[in-house]
Amino acid sequence: MNELNVERPDEKATVALFAEQMTGQLINHRSKGDWHQLTVPQVLSKIREQVHEAEQAYNDMTHGKASEELVLRKCVNGANYFMILADHIGALQP
């Protein structure tokens, strides 16, 4: 795997902050159950839904109808579903 650009230490900080947000969302959504219970088609459906919601939130934000925090939350939700997909196919095994 490639390393982050050492010339841009802010990249590492940005990735770390986003990963923290992802972890926080997963903790907040624990009551929804174990993600391993989702099927791949369910995960893919959630990804499509989250991408649509992120796009809508971004459009709303550009028109003053939504906050940056809402866009971030939608991006984080989508990223978590992408991570769940990667986990389901075994791509995250140590």
C-alpha positions in Angstrom: 0.0 0.0 0.0 1.3 3.5 -0.8 2.2 5.9 1.9 0.5 9.3 2.3 2.5 12.1 0.8 5.1 13.0 3.4 5.4 16.5 1.8 1.8 17.1 3.0 1.5 16.1 6.7 -2.0 17.6 6.7 -3.1 14.6 4.6 -2.3 12.3 7.5 -4.2 14.5 9.9 -7.2 14.7 7.6 -7.3 10.9 7.2 -7.0 10.4 11.0 -9.8 12.9 11.7 -12.1 11.2 9.1 -11.3 7.8 10.6 -12.2 9.1 14.0 -15.5 10.3 12.6 -16.1 6.9 11.1 -15.4 5.1 14.4 -17.7 7.5 16.2 -20.5 6.8 13.8 -20.1 3.1 14.1 -20.2 3.4 17.9 -23.4 5.5 17.6 -25.0 3.0 15.3 -24.2 -0.1 17.3 -27.9 -0.4 18.3 -28.6 -1.2 14.6 -26.9 -4.5 15.0 -23.7 -6.2 13.7 -22.7 -5.2 10.2 -21.7 -8.8 9.5 -25.5 -9.6 9.4 -25.9 -7.5 6.3 -25.6 -9.2 2.9 -23.5 -7.7 0.1 -26.6 -6.6 -1.8 -27.9 -4.8 1.3 -24.5 -3.1 1.7 -24.4 -2.0 -1.9 -28.0 -0.7 -1.6 -26.9 1.3 1.5 -23.9 2.7 -0.4 -26.1 3.9 -3.2 -28.4 5.5 -0.7 -25.6 7.2 1.2 -24.0 8.6 -2.0 -27.4 10.1 -2.9 -27.9 11.5 0.6 -24.3 13.0 0.5 -25.0 14.6 -2.8 -28.3 16.0 -1.7 -26.7 17.3 1.5 -23.9 19.0 -0.5 -26.4 20.6 -2.9 -28.5 21.8 0.1 -25.3 23.2 1.8 -24.4 25.1 -1.3 -27.8 26.8 -1.2 -27.6 27.5 2.5 -30.1 24.8 3.4 -27.7 22.4 5.2 -24.6 22.5 7.2 -21.0 21.2 6.6 -21.6 18.9 9.6 -24.5 17.2 7.8 -22.4 16.7 4.6 -19.6 15.3 6.8 -22.0 12.9 8.5 -23.3 11.7 5.1 -19.8 11.2 3.8 -18.8 9.3 7.0 -21.9 7.0 6.7 -21.1 6.3 3.1 -17.4 5.6 3.9 -18.5 3.2 6.7 -20.6 1.2 4.2 -17.7 1.1 1.8 -15.5 -0.2 4.7 -18.2 -2.8 5.5 -18.2 -4.0 1.8 -14.4 -4.3 1.9 -14.7 -6.3 5.1 -17.3 -8.6 3.7 -15.1 -9.5 0.7 -12.2 -10.2 3.0 -10.1 -7.3 1.8 -9.3 -6.1 5.3 -8.0 -9.3 6.8 -4.6 -8.8 8.5 
